[in-house]
Amino acid sequence: MLARVALLLLPLLVGAQPTYDSDVLILGAGISGITAGRDLANAGITNIRIVEADSAIGGRIRSVQWQGTTINDGASWIHGKTSENPIWVIKEKINLQCTDHNYDWGYWYNENGVQNDLLPEDEQVDWDRLEGYLEFLEQERDRRLENCLPDINQRALMNMYGMHLDLLNPINELAIWFDIDYCFADPPVQDSVRYSGMPYPGGDCFVTDTRGMRGIIDSIHDEYLTPNDPRLHLNTNIERIETTENGVRAIATDGTVFTARYGIHTFSPGVTQNDIVTFDPPLASAQRELVEQIPVTEYTGIYMHFPEDFWTDYVPPSDYSDYYDGPAHYYMIANNRRGWLPLYFNLDNPEFWPGSRIWRTDVASDTAREIQRMTDDEIKDAIVEQLSKVFPNVPRPDDVFITRHLQDPQFKGSFVNWPINDWQIWDVMELSKPHGKLYFGGSHLSEDHGFLSGGYWSGVEVARRVSSIINNDWQCGDGVCSMPVESCSSCVEDCGVCRLKDVCVRKGPIYAPACPGCKSSSTITFNNYQGQQSCRA
């Protein structure tokens, strides 16, 4: 008898972990999860729990103090200075300081450190040819989307244009790296033509505010969460997600259990691809195959702090500073290794962080992976070797800060692109299908994929789906084309999706004009971003 009592009391004696219950459990406190929580609260659903593995909200929006300056360990730019971009709207609302990057105000050098202007004309960057290709790319992107033509990679398109990468010298390859790899973190052979556009016009703005980019997500947090809000669970790693007809159950590595009627999963696809979190039952094979197709790219920012100023007195052999105000924004230095430490932003510039003695370089794809495997000392030596081609007497950086998202089990990569194939809006809808009562969010489910706005819109969308079910706000009838029937076999279980002829319809932000029979194309609004996407035959 005493032994049995001891067994019953054992969990109490060893400190059994608690169980938390809620209406909605949000997994991940990045911009998708925090935005979803806000919109659920706005819909009257406040019995929520948000679980985050990190010690702070933000996901890949991290801002840290380094060398007396707030730097961004992750998202650093706001892409698109327009009221159409929700991130820009928040920036304006909270008066977050950022500085326009003048991509015209920089100096270019070949692999030997010779300035572009001083090279023989046939060895200089062929700006006219590059601009012609970018116009051709835009035309081909629109033509393929509007006419339902197959996707191809950008290297193939460059060959069609007559610009063969294998025949280019390093400085012209660097110009292509600047317009392709630097923007999308993939080389042309891995970069889609159909999904190559930037989501919003207006240029880029580098966040220089003392709050860092974290100011954006903190602003969303403060709309509905209080300081130390008990509904927010930080430093909590989820290792297993169970779904049943009654709801969702998530188990953390420390044994804490979270249960809810509905769940929202916003973890990076890299987490699923590497089985860092397991699903019970497993994801449907079609859904898992789509997850595995998503390229989780790598983009690494390297901040460097120098012990002394070596740039102010430097005057380029061909100096055109008279045409611009202030020091140059950047220096581009080619290398025989494509994409090897090529771009240097002078963030000590008066328009950024004057007096900081901080510069930044960025690398992408395979180079980023290689850099993340190097030690800080090896990276410092590589930086000096590259800069010494241009600047005499470059001192060795006394400190470097490297973003290492590939090695972080919370992310396993920096951001996502959509794959090069006939990837359609229908595939995204298939990927978005609930797994039991578990719904999915994340930038990869938005046409703004890879950008903060994509994570934001996805959070808005998944919150609308879940709140519509909880609040019984679905409607059926002669509504709008949402997805083909074969892509939503869980129509009945989804509570808010009903059948109409050949499509499933529902009320919400994903819609299109009725497209019976799926004509050649239809206009679709997905996550509030309107574009041309083909219907499936």
Buried (B, 14 or more C-beta within 10 A) or exposed (E): EEEEEEEEEEEEEEEEEEEBBBBBBBBBBBBBBBBBBBBBBEBEBBBBBBBBBBEBBBBBBBBBEBBEBBBBBBBBBBBBBEEBBBBBEBBEEEEBEBBEBBEEBBBBBBBEBBBBBEBEEEBBBBEEBBEBBBEBBEEBBBEBBBEBBEBBBBBBBBBEBEBEBEEBBBBBBBBBBBBBBBBBBBBBEBBBBBBBBBBBEBBBBBBBBEBBBBBBBBBBBEEBBEEEEEBBBBEBBBEBBBBEEEBBBBBBEEEBBBBBBBBBBBBBBBBBBEEBBBBEEEBBEEBBEBBEBBBBBBBBBBBBBBEEEBBEEBEBEEEEEEEEEEBBBBBBBBBEEBBBBBBBBBBBBEBBBEEBBBBBBBBBBBBBBBBBEEEEEEBBBBBBEBBEBBBEEBBEBEBBBBBBBBEBEBBBBBBBBBBBEBBBBBBBBBBBBBBBBBBBBBBBBBBBBBBBBBBBBBBBBBBBBBBBBBEEBBEBEEBBBBBBBEBBBBBEEBBBBBEBEBBBBBBBBBBBEBBEEBEEBBEBBBBBBEBBBBBBE
